[in-house]
Amino acid sequence: MTIAHGRPDAPGGSLTWHPTAAEWEASPELAALLAAVLEAVRAGGDSASGRGPA
């Protein structure tokens, strides 16, 4: 999994993490948080492009 920030014209930094199955099982709240962040990023990208929700 890689988490990155920035824009195509001004790339930011990134963090790459390879969680084990045991780490995922021990952290269900982390999976929920990442799902929420992904949804927020998608929603932000949709509204920034003027397309609205997918």
MOPAC internal coordinates of N, CA, C and O (Angstrom, degrees):
PM7 1SCF
backbone

  N    0.0000 0     0.00 0     0.00 0    0    0    0
  C    1.4313 1     0.00 0     0.00 0    1    0    0
  C    1.5222 1   106.02 1     0.00 0    2    1    0
  O    1.2310 1   120.87 1   -44.96 1    3    2    1
  N    1.3369 1   115.94 1   135.04 1    3    2    1
  C    1.4528 1   121.33 1   176.18 1    5    3    2
  C    1.5124 1   108.65 1  -123.73 1    6    5    3
  O    1.2310 1   120.96 1   -50.53 1    7    6    5
  N    1.3166 1   115.76 1   129.47 1    7    6    5
  C    1.4548 1   122.45 1   175.04 1    9    7    6
  C    1.5201 1   105.68 1  -109.76 1   10    9    7
  O    1.2310 1   120.65 1   -55.69 1   11   10    9
  N    1.3260 1   116.37 1   124.31 1   11   10    9
  C    1.4601 1   121.41 1  -177.54 1   13   11   10
  C    1.5166 1   110.16 1  -133.53 1   14   13   11
  O    1.2310 1   121.19 1   -20.96 1   15   14   13
  N    1.3094 1   115.34 1   159.04 1   15   14   13
  C    1.4585 1   120.11 1   174.20 1   17   15   14
  C    1.5263 1   108.72 1  -136.01 1   18   17   15
  O    1.2310 1   121.14 1   -17.86 1   19   18   17
  N    1.2896 1   115.43 1   162.14 1   19   18   17
  C    1.4557 1   121.11 1  -179.62 1   21   19   18
  C    1.5132 1   110.67 1   123.81 1   22   21   19
  O    1.2310 1   121.18 1     6.64 1   23   22   21
  N    1.3068 1   115.34 1  -173.36 1   23   22   21
  C    1.4682 1   123.06 1   179.13 1   25   23   22
  C    1.5183 1   107.53 1  -125.59 1   26   25   23
  O    1.2310 1   119.75 1   -17.69 1   27   26   25
  N    1.3249 1   118.08 1   162.31 1   27   26   25
  C    1.4679 1   119.54 1   178.50 1   29   27   26
  C    1.5298 1   112.89 1   -56.30 1   30   29   27
  O    1.2310 1   120.59 1   144.21 1   31   30   29
  N    1.3340 1   116.48 1   -35.79 1   31   30   29
  C    1.4650 1   119.33 1  -179.15 1   33   31   30
  C    1.5265 1   113.01 1   -86.00 1   34   33   31
  O    1.2310 1   119.87 1   169.11 1   35   34   33
  N    1.3314 1   117.86 1   -10.89 1   35   34   33
  C    1.4639 1   122.06 1   179.68 1   37   35   34
  C    1.5267 1   108.66 1  -147.66 1   38   37   35
  O    1.2310 1   120.23 1  -106.19 1   39   38   37
  N    1.3256 1   117.17 1    73.81 1   39   38   37
  C    1.4580 1   119.86 1  -177.73 1   41   39   38
  C    1.5287 1   112.20 1   -59.09 1   42   41   39
  O    1.2310 1   121.04 1   -36.07 1   43   42   41
  N    1.3014 1   115.61 1   143.93 1   43   42   41
  C    1.4511 1   121.51 1   176.78 1   45   43   42
  C    1.5232 1   109.49 1  -101.87 1   46   45   43
  O    1.2310 1   120.98 1    29.96 1   47   46   45
  N    1.3017 1   115.73 1  -150.04 1   47   46   45
  C    1.4514 1   120.79 1   179.69 1   49   47   46
  C    1.5195 1   111.29 1   -95.56 1   50   49   47
  O    1.2310 1   121.32 1    -2.91 1   51   50   49
  N    1.3182 1   115.08 1   177.09 1   51   50   49
  C    1.4559 1   119.68 1   177.82 1   53   51   50
  C    1.5195 1   109.67 1  -150.01 1   54   53   51
  O    1.2310 1   121.96 1   -20.08 1   55   54   53
  N    1.3177 1   113.86 1   159.92 1   55   54   53
  C    1.4563 1   122.58 1   177.40 1   57   55   54
  C    1.5166 1   107.15 1  -131.42 1   58   57   55
  O    1.2310 1   120.23 1   -53.39 1   59   58   57
  N    1.3167 1   117.17 1   126.61 1   59   58   57
  C    1.4564 1   120.98 1   177.72 1   61   59   58
  C    1.5242 1   108.29 1  -112.50 1   62   61   59
  O    1.2310 1   121.55 1   -46.89 1   63   62   61
  N    1.3272 1   114.64 1   133.11 1   63   62   61
  C    1.4566 1   120.92 1  -177.91 1   65   63   62
  C    1.5097 1   107.75 1  -138.70 1   66   65   63
  O    1.2310 1   120.19 1   -42.43 1   67   66   65
  N    1.3046 1   117.24 1   137.57 1   67   66   65
  C    1.4595 1   123.34 1   179.04 1   69   67   66
  C    1.5273 1   108.57 1  -118.31 1   70   69   67
  O    1.2310 1   120.54 1   -97.27 1   71   70   69
  N    1.3575 1   116.57 1    82.73 1   71   70   69
  C    1.4636 1   119.24 1  -178.18 1   73   71   70
  C    1.5236 1   111.73 1   -67.97 1   74   73   71
  O    1.2310 1   121.47 1   -33.40 1   75   74   73
  N    1.3032 1   114.79 1   146.60 1   75   74   73
  C    1.4603 1   120.39 1   175.82 1   77   75   74
  C    1.5242 1   109.09 1   -83.72 1   78   77   75
  O    1.2310 1   120.38 1   -14.61 1   79   78   77
  N    1.3059 1   116.87 1   165.39 1   79   78   77
  C    1.4621 1   121.29 1   176.51 1   81   79   78
  C    1.5276 1   110.06 1   -58.93 1   82   81   79
  O    1.2310 1   120.13 1   141.29 1   83   82   81
  N    1.3131 1   117.36 1   -38.71 1   83   82   81
  C    1.4636 1   121.05 1   179.91 1   85   83   82
  C    1.5285 1   111.15 1   -64.60 1   86   85   83
  O    1.2310 1   120.01 1   142.15 1   87   86   85
  N    1.3381 1   117.59 1   -37.85 1   87   86   85
  C    1.4619 1   120.63 1   177.66 1   89   87   86
  C    1.5309 1   111.20 1   -64.91 1   90   89   87
  O    1.2310 1   120.39 1   137.66 1   91   90   89
  N    1.3417 1   116.85 1   -42.34 1   91   90   89
  C    1.4700 1   119.92 1   177.74 1   93   91   90
  C    1.5176 1   110.42 1   -63.02 1   94   93   91
  O    1.2310 1   120.05 1   135.23 1   95   94   93
  N    1.3303 1   117.51 1   -44.77 1   95   94   93
  C    1.4619 1   121.59 1  -179.08 1   97   95   94
  C    1.5205 1   111.63 1   -63.85 1   98   97   95
  O    1.2310 1   120.35 1   146.18 1   99   98   97
  N    1.3137 1   116.93 1   -33.82 1   99   98   97
  C    1.4602 1   121.42 1  -178.58 1  101   99   98
  C    1.5268 1   112.23 1   -81.21 1  102  101   99
  O    1.2310 1   119.93 1   169.94 1  103  102  101
  N    1.3308 1   117.73 1   -10.06 1  103  102  101
  C    1.4665 1   120.84 1  -174.39 1  105  103  102
  C    1.5248 1   112.32 1  -134.47 1  106  105  103
  O    1.2310 1   119.33 1  -117.20 1  107  106  105
  N    1.3374 1   118.89 1    62.80 1  107  106  105
  C    1.4702 1   119.33 1   179.88 1  109  107  106
  C    1.5221 1   112.24 1   -61.33 1  110  109  107
  O    1.2310 1   120.22 1   150.71 1  111  110  109
  N    1.3455 1   117.19 1   -29.29 1  111  110  109
  C    1.4601 1   119.91 1   178.53 1  113  111  110
  C    1.5307 1   111.47 1   -67.90 1  114  113  111
  O    1.2310 1   119.80 1   151.41 1  115  114  113
  N    1.3220 1   117.99 1   -28.59 1  115  114  113
  C    1.4643 1   120.68 1   176.79 1  117  115  114
  C    1.5246 1   110.47 1   -67.63 1  118  117  115
  O    1.2310 1   120.22 1   137.07 1  119  118  117
  N    1.3115 1   117.19 1   -42.93 1  119  118  117
  C    1.4661 1   120.64 1   177.92 1  121  119  118
  C    1.5224 1   110.17 1   -62.20 1  122  121  119
  O    1.2310 1   119.93 1   139.72 1  123  122  121
  N    1.3359 1   117.74 1   -40.28 1  123  122  121
  C    1.4670 1   121.20 1   178.57 1  125  123  122
  C    1.5279 1   110.56 1   -66.23 1  126  125  123
  O    1.2310 1   120.18 1   139.00 1  127  126  125
  N    1.3183 1   117.25 1   -41.00 1  127  126  125
  C    1.4612 1   121.13 1   178.32 1  129  127  126
  C    1.5274 1   111.15 1   -62.80 1  130  129  127
  O    1.2310 1   120.41 1   134.12 1  131  130  129
  N    1.3197 1   116.83 1   -45.88 1  131  130  129
  C    1.4625 1   120.14 1  -179.89 1  133  131  130
  C    1.5234 1   111.34 1   -64.56 1  134  133  131
  O    1.2310 1   119.86 1   142.92 1  135  134  133
  N    1.3256 1   117.87 1   -37.08 1  135  134  133
  C    1.4637 1   120.98 1   176.62 1  137  135  134
  C    1.5300 1   110.19 1   -63.84 1  138  137  135
  O    1.2310 1   119.90 1   139.06 1  139  138  137
  N    1.3287 1   117.80 1   -40.94 1  139  138  137
  C    1.4617 1   121.76 1   178.75 1  141  139  138
  C    1.5240 1   111.00 1   -66.27 1  142  141  139
  O    1.2310 1   120.21 1   138.90 1  143  142  141
  N    1.3198 1   117.21 1   -41.10 1  143  142  141
  C    1.4671 1   121.08 1   178.23 1  145  143  142
  C    1.5237 1   110.07 1   -63.95 1  146  145  143
  O    1.2310 1   120.19 1   135.63 1  147  146  145
  N    1.3132 1   117.25 1   -44.37 1  147  146  145
  C    1.4574 1   120.84 1   179.17 1  149  147  146
  C    1.5273 1   110.76 1   -60.54 1  150  149  147
  O    1.2310 1   120.17 1   137.05 1  151  150  149
  N    1.3146 1   117.28 1   -42.95 1  151  150  149
  C    1.4727 1   120.87 1   178.56 1  153  151  150
  C    1.5247 1   110.47 1   -63.29 1  154  153  151
  O    1.2310 1   120.02 1   138.33 1  155  154  153
  N    1.3304 1   117.58 1   -41.67 1  155  154  153
  C    1.4688 1   120.60 1   178.98 1  157  155  154
  C    1.5287 1   111.31 1   -64.72 1  158  157  155
  O    1.2310 1   120.49 1   140.17 1  159  158  157
  N    1.3230 1   116.67 1   -39.83 1  159  158  157
  C    1.4657 1   120.26 1   178.38 1  161  159  158
  C    1.5193 1   110.04 1   -64.93 1  162  161  159
  O    1.2310 1   120.36 1   135.84 1  163  162  161
  N    1.3172 1   116.91 1   -44.16 1  163  162  161
  C    1.4665 1   120.22 1   177.83 1  165  163  162
  C    1.5173 1   111.24 1   -60.97 1  166  165  163
  O    1.2310 1   120.23 1   135.47 1  167  166  165
  N    1.3264 1   117.17 1   -44.53 1  167  166  165
  C    1.4638 1   121.22 1   179.88 1  169  167  166
  C    1.5287 1   110.44 1   -63.89 1  170  169  167
  O    1.2310 1   120.27 1   139.50 1  171  170  169
  N    1.3114 1   117.08 1   -40.50 1  171  170  169
  C    1.4599 1   120.66 1   177.88 1  173  171  170
  C    1.5115 1   112.11 1   -65.16 1  174  173  171
  O    1.2310 1   120.25 1   140.00 1  175  174  173
  N    1.3119 1   117.13 1   -40.00 1  175  174  173
  C    1.4627 1   121.23 1   177.90 1  177  175  174
  C    1.5051 1   111.51 1   -66.27 1  178  177  175
  O    1.2310 1   120.35 1   141.09 1  179  178  177
  N    1.3383 1   116.93 1   -38.91 1  179  178  177
  C    1.4555 1   120.82 1   178.57 1  181  179  178
  C    1.5240 1   111.33 1   -64.64 1  182  181  179
  O    1.2310 1   120.47 1   136.11 1  183  182  181
  N    1.3396 1   116.71 1   -43.89 1  183  182  181
  C    1.4590 1   118.89 1  -177.40 1  185  183  182
  C    1.5261 1   110.53 1   -73.68 1  186  185  183
  O    1.2310 1   119.67 1   148.22 1  187  186  185
  N    1.3346 1   118.24 1   -31.78 1  187  186  185
  C    1.4579 1   120.70 1   178.79 1  189  187  186
  C    1.5193 1   111.19 1   -68.34 1  190  189  187
  O    1.2310 1   120.00 1   149.42 1  191  190  189
  N    1.3201 1   117.61 1   -30.58 1  191  190  189
  C    1.4548 1   120.93 1  -178.71 1  193  191  190
  C    1.5209 1   111.74 1   -85.96 1  194  193  191
  O    1.2310 1   120.74 1   171.19 1  195  194  193
  N    1.3452 1   116.20 1    -8.81 1  195  194  193
  C    1.4514 1   120.07 1  -178.44 1  197  195  194
  C    1.5143 1   114.40 1    82.13 1  198  197  195
  O    1.2310 1   120.46 1  -173.75 1  199  198  197
  N    1.3454 1   116.72 1     6.25 1  199  198  197
  C    1.4605 1   120.54 1  -178.41 1  201  199  198
  C    1.5021 1   113.38 1   -81.44 1  202  201  199
  O    1.2310 1   119.91 1   154.74 1  203  202  201
  N    1.3293 1   117.78 1   -25.26 1  203  202  201
  C    1.4566 1   120.72 1  -175.27 1  205  203  202
  C    1.5100 1   109.79 1    80.36 1  206  205  203
  O    1.2310 1   119.90 1     3.37 1  207  206  205
  N    1.3290 1   117.80 1  -176.63 1  207  206  205
  C    1.4633 1   120.82 1  -177.62 1  209  207  206
  C    1.5174 1   112.17 1   -60.86 1  210  209  207
  O    1.2310 1   121.41 1   -32.94 1  211  210  209
  N    1.3035 1   114.90 1   147.06 1  211  210  209
  C    1.4731 1   120.78 1  -179.78 1  213  211  210
  C    1.4969 1   111.41 1   -81.76 1  214  213  211
  O    1.2310 1   120.10 1   180.00 1  215  214  213

